[in-house]
Amino acid sequence: MSQPLPGRADLAPPAALGWHDRLIHRWATAHRERPDGEVVTGYHNSNYIVPLGWRLALLLRTMPYRARVKCRTPLQAAEVAPRIWPSESELLEVVTRHLPEVPRCLRDFGDWSMHAYRAGRPLTEVDESELHTDELMARLAEFFARTAAVPESELPSRPDGWPKDGDSDGFLAWLIDFTEERVHRANRRRFDALFEDIGIRRHAMTEFKKRAPRLHERPFCLLHTDVHRANIVIDRKEIAVIDWELALYGDPLHDLATHLVRMDYDKEQHIRMRQSWTEAMTAAGKAELTADLDVDLPVYLDFEYAQSVFPDVMRAALALPAVAPSDAEFEQAAAHVCRALRRAADPLRLEEVPDQARAVEALRAWHAEVHGREAAPADPVA
């Protein structure tokens, strides 16, 4: 597992609790310390999955005690994706009223929270032969349509200065500015040499913003923005999309674009998913959300490829052990770097995409500089 990116502060500690909530907090904390749980760690949170138990079930007045719960703790990490709603639990209160398959938050203690656990397997663990791809796409398209139907009036308030409903240009500009200011510039000092060595110019995102074409106005709606295989849970062919901490309110084509890119569909699947999405939105009475899709979706796809290069490169570099990475570890990191650069090459107009050997060399130089020692020497040839 890669190191978390530095910089994100802990959430605030819980406020003063009444006796009932203090008892829940006590038992929940004891659950989080049980030795028989399962740890699932992602980029944004560490999750510890344990049985609920009858005492806590009674206190929470909730599900059967044999069920499992997920103790969810945010990781300290730099922002690499926007979070406009700091409290995922507050958003889930709304989402679970309209998408009942989404696991609800049982209790939010401030610095961690306890969620219902969705039984099933993430799509990453499902053999493709078990799936009927068209059926899966239809279900995912229906999910996007139901998410778009969540009433705006029920959602938590957005940050000051958030683009007005339908201002797709303003929404894309906000996303680009976040990437440039909070992801690229915020981490440029630490990764400057690496970015330069692999050909990422200092003003790549600002240049991208200047070139971006005008978008057509589309009504805004709730967006998940991170629908990929690890966040799709399948149980008896029913699906649930989990992990809502990166949800936004904006142009629905952004949600479709992030899904298409992060699922890594092939060309034919990409076309079929676009068609399924359009059909589901139209069937749900939201055809206006599909307006000018053929013209504007490529803009959001370009943005997704462009912005992804920064977290992908940083994560690849930080995944290297601090002490003496092996040749194989450098090669693996370089493969991730090269893939990210190939995808971003056209949107960012990169002059040249380094090959594997050059990427390894850049990573070795960065590692030696950051860790104050020479990177591991090459393994001897057998």
C-alpha positions as CSV (number, residue, x, y, z in Angstrom):
1,M,0.0,0.0,0.0
2,S,1.4,3.4,-0.9
3,Q,2.1,6.0,1.7
4,P,-0.7,8.6,2.2
5,L,0.1,12.0,0.7
6,P,0.9,14.5,3.4
7,G,-1.0,17.5,4.4
8,R,-4.7,16.8,5.1
9,A,-5.7,17.6,8.7
10,D,-7.6,15.3,11.1
11,L,-11.3,15.9,11.3
12,A,-12.5,17.7,14.5
13,P,-13.0,15.6,17.6
14,P,-16.6,14.8,18.6
15,A,-18.6,17.4,20.4
16,A,-19.9,16.8,24.0
17,L,-22.1,13.7,24.0
18,G,-25.1,12.7,26.1
19,W,-25.0,9.6,28.2
20,H,-26.6,7.4,25.4
21,D,-24.2,8.7,22.8
22,R,-21.3,8.3,25.2
23,L,-22.2,4.7,25.7
24,I,-22.5,4.2,21.9
25,H,-19.1,5.8,21.5
26,R,-17.6,3.6,24.1
27,W,-18.9,0.3,22.6
28,A,-18.1,1.5,19.1
29,T,-14.5,2.3,20.1
30,A,-14.2,-1.1,21.6
31,H,-15.4,-2.6,18.3
32,R,-12.8,-0.7,16.4
33,E,-10.2,-2.3,18.6
34,R,-11.4,-5.9,18.1
35,P,-8.6,-8.2,16.8
36,D,-11.0,-10.2,14.5
37,G,-11.8,-7.5,11.9
38,E,-10.8,-7.1,8.3
39,V,-8.8,-4.0,7.3
40,V,-9.6,-2.4,3.9
41,T,-7.5,0.7,3.2
42,G,-7.9,3.0,0.2
43,Y,-6.5,6.4,-0.7
44,H,-8.9,8.4,1.4
45,N,-9.9,6.2,4.3
46,S,-8.9,3.2,6.4
47,N,-11.9,0.8,7.0
48,Y,-12.0,-1.8,9.7
49,I,-14.9,-4.3,9.2
50,V,-16.1,-6.1,12.4
51,P,-19.3,-7.8,13.6
52,L,-21.9,-5.5,15.0
53,G,-22.8,-7.5,18.1
54,W,-26.1,-7.4,20.0
55,R,-25.2,-4.7,22.5
56,L,-24.3,-2.1,19.9
57,A,-27.2,-3.2,17.7
58,L,-29.6,-2.5,20.6
59,L,-27.9,0.9,21.4
60,L,-28.1,1.9,17.7
61,R,-31.6,0.4,17.3
62,T,-30.5,-0.9,14.0
63,M,-29.8,-4.0,11.9
64,P,-29.6,-7.6,13.1
65,Y,-26.6,-8.1,15.4
66,R,-25.1,-10.7,13.2
67,A,-24.4,-8.1,10.6
68,R,-21.1,-6.4,10.1
69,V,-20.2,-2.7,10.3
70,K,-17.4,-0.6,8.9
71,C,-15.3,1.6,11.2
72,R,-14.1,4.4,8.8
73,T,-11.2,6.6,9.6
74,P,-10.0,9.4,7.2
75,L,-6.3,9.2,6.3
76,Q,-4.0,12.2,6.6
77,A,-3.4,13.0,3.0
78,A,-3.0,15.9,0.6
79,E,-6.0,16.8,-1.4
80,V,-5.9,15.2,-4.8
81,A,-9.7,15.5,-5.4
82,P,-12.1,18.1,-4.2
83,R,-14.4,17.5,-1.2
84,I,-17.1,20.2,-1.0
85,W,-18.9,18.4,1.8
86,P,-16.5,17.7,4.7
87,S,-19.1,15.4,6.4
88,E,-19.8,12.3,4.4
89,S,-22.3,11.2,7.0
90,E,-24.4,14.4,6.4
91,L,-24.5,13.7,2.7
92,L,-25.3,10.0,3.3
93,E,-28.4,11.0,5.3
94,V,-29.8,12.4,2.1
95,V,-28.4,9.8,-0.4
96,T,-29.7,6.8,1.6
97,R,-33.2,8.2,1.5
98,H,-33.2,8.0,-2.2
99,L,-30.7,5.1,-2.9
100,P,-31.6,2.6,-0.1
101,E,-28.9,0.2,-1.3
102,V,-26.1,2.6,-0.3
103,P,-24.8,1.8,3.2
104,R,-25.8,4.4,5.7
105,C,-23.7,6.1,8.4
106,L,-24.8,4.7,11.8
107,R,-22.8,7.2,13.9
108,D,-20.3,10.0,13.1
109,F,-17.9,10.6,16.0
110,G,-16.0,13.4,14.2
111,D,-12.6,11.8,13.8
112,W,-14.1,8.5,12.6
113,S,-17.5,7.1,11.8
114,M,-19.3,3.8,11.8
115,H,-21.2,2.7,8.7
116,A,-23.4,-0.2,7.8
117,Y,-21.5,-2.8,5.8
118,R,-22.7,-3.7,2.3
119,A,-22.4,-7.4,1.8
120,G,-21.0,-8.6,-1.5
121,R,-17.9,-8.5,-3.5
122,P,-16.3,-5.4,-5.1
123,L,-16.2,-5.5,-8.9
124,T,-12.4,-5.8,-8.6
125,E,-12.9,-9.3,-7.2
126,V,-15.5,-10.5,-9.7
127,D,-14.4,-12.6,-12.6
128,E,-15.6,-11.1,-15.9
129,S,-17.0,-14.4,-16.9
130,E,-19.6,-14.1,-14.1
131,L,-20.9,-10.8,-15.5
132,H,-23.2,-9.9,-18.2
133,T,-21.6,-6.6,-19.3
134,D,-24.7,-5.1,-20.9
135,E,-26.8,-5.8,-17.8
136,L,-24.1,-4.3,-15.5
137,M,-23.9,-1.2,-17.7
138,A,-27.7,-0.8,-17.6
139,R,-27.7,-1.1,-13.8
140,L,-24.9,1.5,-13.5
141,A,-26.7,3.8,-15.9
142,E,-29.8,3.5,-13.8
143,F,-27.7,4.3,-10.7
144,F,-26.5,7.6,-12.4
145,A,-30.1,8.5,-13.2
146,R,-31.3,7.9,-9.7
147,T,-28.4,9.9,-8.3
148,A,-29.3,12.8,-10.6
149,A,-32.8,12.7,-9.2
150,V,-31.8,13.3,-5.6
151,P,-33.5,16.7,-4.8
152,E,-31.1,19.6,-4.7
153,S,-33.1,21.1,-1.9
154,E,-32.1,18.2,0.4
155,L,-28.4,18.4,-0.2
156,P,-26.0,20.1,2.2
157,S,-25.0,23.7,1.2
158,R,-22.2,24.2,-1.2
159,P,-19.1,26.3,-0.6
160,D,-19.3,30.1,-1.1
161,G,-18.8,31.0,-4.8
162,W,-20.0,27.6,-6.1
163,P,-21.0,27.9,-9.8
164,K,-24.7,28.5,-10.4
165,D,-26.9,25.7,-11.6
166,G,-26.3,25.1,-15.3
167,D,-23.0,27.1,-15.4
168,S,-21.0,24.2,-16.9
169,D,-18.2,26.6,-17.9
170,G,-17.9,27.8,-14.4
171,F,-18.0,24.2,-13.0
172,L,-15.2,23.0,-15.3
173,A,-13.2,26.2,-14.5
174,W,-13.6,25.4,-10.7
175,L,-12.3,21.8,-11.3
176,I,-9.3,23.0,-13.3
177,D,-8.4,25.7,-10.7
178,F,-8.6,23.1,-7.9
179,T,-6.3,20.8,-9.7
180,E,-3.8,23.6,-10.4
181,E,-3.8,25.3,-7.0
182,R,-4.5,22.5,-4.6
183,V,-3.0,19.5,-6.3
184,H,-0.3,20.7,-8.7
185,R,1.1,23.9,-7.1
186,A,0.6,22.6,-3.5
187,N,2.9,19.6,-4.3
188,R,5.2,21.2,-6.9
189,R,8.0,21.9,-4.4
190,R,8.3,18.3,-3.3
191,F,7.8,16.8,-6.8
192,D,9.2,19.6,-8.9
193,A,12.3,17.7,-10.1
194,L,10.3,14.6,-10.9
195,F,7.6,16.6,-12.8
196,E,10.3,18.4,-14.8
197,D,12.2,15.2,-15.6
198,I,9.1,13.5,-17.0
199,G,8.0,16.5,-19.0
200,I,5.1,18.0,-17.0
201,R,5.4,21.8,-17.6
202,R,4.9,24.2,-14.7
203,H,1.8,25.8,-16.4
204,A,0.3,22.7,-18.0
205,M,-3.1,23.1,-16.3
206,T,-3.4,26.8,-16.8
207,E,-2.6,26.3,-20.5
208,F,-5.3,23.6,-20.6
209,K,-7.8,26.0,-19.1
210,K,-7.1,28.6,-21.7
211,R,-7.6,26.1,-24.5
212,A,-10.8,24.5,-23.1
213,P,-13.8,25.2,-25.4
214,R,-17.0,26.7,-24.2
215,L,-19.5,24.2,-22.8
216,H,-23.2,24.1,-23.2
217,E,-25.4,24.8,-20.2
218,R,-26.8,21.7,-18.5
219,P,-28.8,21.5,-15.3
220,F,-26.7,20.5,-12.3
221,C,-27.3,17.4,-10.1
222,L,-25.7,15.3,-7.4
223,L,-22.5,13.5,-8.7
224,H,-20.6,10.6,-7.1
225,T,-17.5,11.3,-9.2
226,D,-15.7,8.1,-8.2
227,V,-17.6,5.2,-9.7
228,H,-14.9,2.6,-10.4
229,R,-14.6,-1.1,-9.8
230,A,-13.5,-0.9,-6.2
231,N,-16.5,1.2,-5.3
232,I,-19.1,-1.0,-7.0
233,V,-20.3,-3.9,-4.7
234,I,-22.2,-6.8,-6.3
235,D,-24.4,-9.2,-4.3
236,R,-26.7,-11.6,-6.1
237,K,-26.4,-9.4,-9.3
238,E,-27.6,-6.4,-7.3
239,I,-25.2,-3.5,-7.2
240,A,-24.4,-0.7,-4.7
241,V,-22.0,2.2,-5.2
242,I,-20.2,3.0,-2.0
243,D,-17.7,5.7,-0.8
244,W,-19.4,9.1,-1.3
245,E,-16.8,11.4,0.2
246,L,-15.8,12.9,-3.1
247,A,-19.4,13.7,-4.2
248,L,-20.0,17.0,-6.0
249,Y,-23.0,19.0,-7.3
250,G,-22.5,20.0,-10.9
251,D,-22.5,19.0,-14.6
252,P,-23.6,15.3,-14.9
253,L,-21.2,14.8,-17.8
254,H,-18.3,15.1,-15.4
255,D,-19.7,12.1,-13.5
256,L,-20.0,10.1,-16.7
257,A,-16.5,11.1,-17.8
258,T,-14.8,10.0,-14.5
259,H,-16.6,6.7,-14.7
260,L,-15.6,6.0,-18.3
261,V,-11.9,6.8,-17.5
262,R,-11.6,5.0,-14.1
263,M,-13.4,1.9,-15.3
264,D,-10.8,1.7,-18.2
265,Y,-13.4,0.6,-20.7
266,D,-12.3,-0.5,-24.1
267,K,-13.6,1.5,-27.1
268,E,-16.7,-0.6,-27.6
269,Q,-17.6,-0.7,-23.9
270,H,-17.1,3.1,-23.8
271,I,-19.6,3.6,-26.6
272,R,-22.1,1.2,-25.0
273,M,-21.9,2.8,-21.6
274,R,-22.5,6.2,-23.1
275,Q,-25.5,4.9,-24.8
276,S,-26.8,3.2,-21.7
277,W,-26.3,6.4,-19.7
278,T,-28.2,8.4,-22.2
279,E,-31.1,6.0,-22.4
280,A,-31.4,5.8,-18.6
281,M,-31.4,9.6,-18.2
282,T,-34.0,9.9,-20.9
283,A,-36.2,7.1,-19.4
284,A,-36.0,8.9,-16.1
285,G,-37.3,12.1,-17.6
286,K,-34.0,13.9,-17.5
287,A,-33.1,14.1,-21.2
288,E,-31.9,17.7,-20.7
289,L,-28.9,16.3,-18.8
290,T,-27.8,14.6,-22.0
291,A,-27.8,17.8,-24.1
292,D,-24.8,18.2,-26.4
293,L,-23.1,15.1,-24.9
294,D,-21.1,14.3,-28.1
295,V,-19.6,17.8,-28.1
296,D,-19.0,18.3,-24.3
297,L,-18.2,14.8,-23.0
298,P,-14.7,14.8,-24.8
299,V,-13.9,18.0,-22.9
300,Y,-14.5,16.4,-19.5
301,L,-12.7,13.2,-20.6
302,D,-9.6,15.4,-21.5
303,F,-9.8,17.1,-18.1
304,E,-10.0,13.7,-16.3
305,Y,-6.9,12.4,-18.1
306,A,-5.1,15.7,-17.5
307,Q,-5.9,16.1,-13.8
308,S,-5.1,12.4,-13.1
309,V,-1.5,12.7,-14.1
310,F,-0.6,14.6,-10.9
311,P,-2.0,12.1,-8.2
312,D,-1.0,9.1,-10.3
313,V,2.6,10.2,-10.6
314,M,2.8,11.3,-6.9
315,R,1.3,8.0,-5.7
316,A,3.7,6.0,-7.9
317,A,6.6,7.8,-6.4
318,L,5.4,7.6,-2.8
319,A,4.7,3.8,-3.2
320,L,8.5,3.3,-3.4
321,P,10.0,2.2,-0.1
322,A,12.0,4.9,1.6
323,V,15.0,2.5,1.9
324,A,16.6,0.7,-1.0
325,P,13.7,0.1,-3.5
326,S,14.4,-2.8,-5.8
327,D,14.7,-2.6,-9.5
328,A,11.3,-4.3,-9.8
329,E,9.7,-1.7,-7.6
330,F,11.2,1.1,-9.7
331,E,9.9,-0.6,-12.9
332,Q,6.4,-0.9,-11.4
333,A,6.3,2.7,-10.4
334,A,7.6,3.7,-13.8
335,A,4.9,1.7,-15.5
336,H,2.3,3.7,-13.6
337,V,4.0,7.0,-14.4
338,C,4.2,6.2,-18.2
339,R,0.6,5.1,-18.3
340,A,-0.6,8.4,-16.7
341,L,1.6,10.4,-19.0
342,R,0.3,8.6,-22.2
343,R,-3.3,9.3,-21.2
344,A,-2.5,13.0,-20.4
345,A,-0.2,13.6,-23.4
346,D,-2.9,15.0,-25.8
347,P,-4.9,17.0,-23.3
348,L,-1.8,18.6,-21.7
349,R,0.1,18.8,-25.1
350,L,3.1,17.1,-23.6
351,E,6.1,17.5,-26.0
352,E,7.3,13.9,-25.3
353,V,6.2,11.0,-23.2
354,P,9.3,9.3,-21.6
355,D,9.8,5.6,-22.1
356,Q,10.1,3.1,-19.3
357,A,13.9,3.5,-18.9
358,R,13.7,7.3,-18.7
359,A,10.9,7.1,-16.2
360,V,12.9,4.8,-14.0
361,E,15.9,7.1,-14.2
362,A,13.7,10.1,-13.1
363,L,12.2,8.1,-10.2
364,R,15.7,7.1,-9.0
365,A,16.9,10.7,-9.1
366,W,13.8,11.9,-7.2
367,H,14.1,9.1,-4.6
368,A,17.8,9.8,-4.0
369,E,17.1,13.5,-3.6
370,V,14.0,13.2,-1.3
371,H,15.4,10.4,0.9
372,G,18.9,11.8,1.1
373,R,20.6,8.7,-0.2
374,E,21.4,6.9,-3.4
375,A,18.6,4.7,-4.7
376,A,19.2,1.0,-4.7
377,P,21.8,-0.2,-7.2
378,A,20.8,-2.3,-10.1
379,D,20.4,-6.0,-9.4
380,P,23.4,-8.0,-10.9
381,V,22.8,-9.7,-14.2
382,A,22.5,-13.4,-13.7
